[in-house]
Amino acid sequence: MINRPSSVAITRPAVSASESKTILDAANRLGFAIYNCSGQSLYVNLLGGTASATAKSFTMLDGAYYESQFGISYGTAITALMAGGTTGY
């Protein structure tokens, strides 16, 4: 039997170059997707803690899409930080 989520949330958090932002923080999350439409690179940290140029799981270029494997509970907050000087979504 497939474990299905009881609800789905679609968010569009603003992320800046000066402050790491928690973009996903759900303990019972079973999967997620991130699309970078900011016009600049985005540092993403899947391991909890603050995202930065040196503390990141990966860098997403503008237009990149990332989708987690469904059914894996990460159990940590996912944070992101813009690589360039302005705020993006």
Backbone torsions as a table, in degrees:
resi	resn	phi	psi	omega
1	MET	NA	136.0	-179.9
2	ILE	-83.8	130.7	176.7
3	ASN	-80.3	112.5	-177.6
4	ARG	-106.1	144.9	178.2
5	PRO	-68.7	150.9	178.4
6	SER	-81.1	-18.2	178.3
7	SER	-152.1	164.1	179.1
8	VAL	-128.2	138.9	178.2
9	ALA	-125.5	132.8	174.5
10	ILE	-115.6	121.4	-177.8
11	THR	-126.6	158.8	176.4
12	ARG	-137.1	75.5	-177.3
13	PRO	-75.6	143.7	174.4
14	ALA	-78.5	133.5	-179.9
15	VAL	-121.2	139.5	-178.1
16	SER	-119.1	171.5	178.3
17	ALA	-87.5	-9.0	-176.7
18	SER	-105.7	-11.7	-176.0
19	GLU	-145.9	128.8	175.8
20	SER	-69.9	135.5	-174.4
21	LYS	-117.8	134.0	172.4
22	THR	-75.6	115.8	-177.8
23	ILE	-99.1	-23.6	176.4
24	LEU	-143.4	124.5	-179.7
25	ASP	-143.8	78.7	-179.6
26	ALA	-135.0	115.0	-176.5
27	ALA	-61.4	-31.1	-177.1
28	ASN	-99.8	19.3	-179.4
29	ARG	-64.0	131.7	179.5
30	LEU	-106.2	-4.3	179.1
31	GLY	174.3	165.9	178.9
32	PHE	-161.2	164.0	175.2
33	ALA	-137.6	145.1	177.0
34	ILE	-128.6	131.1	174.1
35	TYR	-121.3	126.2	-179.0
36	ASN	-98.0	105.3	178.3
37	CYS	-116.9	35.2	-171.9
38	SER	-89.7	-18.8	-175.0
39	GLY	91.7	1.3	179.2
40	GLN	-150.5	172.7	-179.1
41	SER	-72.4	153.4	-178.3
42	LEU	-129.7	123.9	175.2
43	TYR	-87.4	128.8	-177.9
44	VAL	-121.6	131.1	177.9
45	ASN	-116.5	114.1	-179.9
46	LEU	-91.0	-4.8	-170.4
47	LEU	-99.6	8.3	-176.1
48	GLY	85.6	163.8	-177.3
49	GLY	85.1	-174.5	-173.8
50	THR	-85.8	133.0	175.0
51	ALA	-79.8	141.2	175.9
52	SER	-155.6	179.0	179.1
53	ALA	-63.2	-26.4	-179.3
54	THR	-106.5	-17.3	178.5
55	ALA	-116.5	82.7	-177.2
56	LYS	-146.4	155.1	172.8
57	SER	-85.5	-35.6	177.4
58	PHE	-166.7	166.7	175.9
59	THR	-111.1	131.2	176.7
60	MET	-104.3	124.1	174.2
61	LEU	-74.8	164.1	177.2
62	ASP	-58.3	133.3	179.9
63	GLY	88.1	-2.5	-178.8
64	ALA	-78.3	150.9	179.3
65	TYR	-127.8	133.5	177.5
66	TYR	-127.6	133.3	177.9
67	GLU	-129.9	128.1	179.4
68	SER	-75.1	163.1	173.2
69	GLN	-70.8	128.7	-177.4
70	PHE	-70.4	140.9	174.6
71	GLY	97.3	-6.5	177.8
72	ILE	-95.4	125.7	178.2
73	SER	-89.4	112.2	-179.4
74	TYR	-76.4	-34.3	175.3
75	GLY	68.0	5.4	178.4
76	THR	-126.4	160.9	174.4
77	ALA	-71.6	146.0	175.8
78	ILE	-105.6	124.2	-177.4
79	THR	-115.6	157.5	-179.6
80	ALA	-144.3	154.1	179.3
81	LEU	-144.6	132.4	177.8
82	MET	-71.6	141.8	179.6
83	ALA	-78.7	-25.5	-176.2
84	GLY	-106.0	-171.2	-168.1
85	GLY	-80.5	-4.7	-175.6
86	THR	-123.6	169.5	176.6
87	THR	-79.1	143.3	178.5
88	GLY	-137.8	174.3	178.6
89	TYR	-121.9	NA	NA
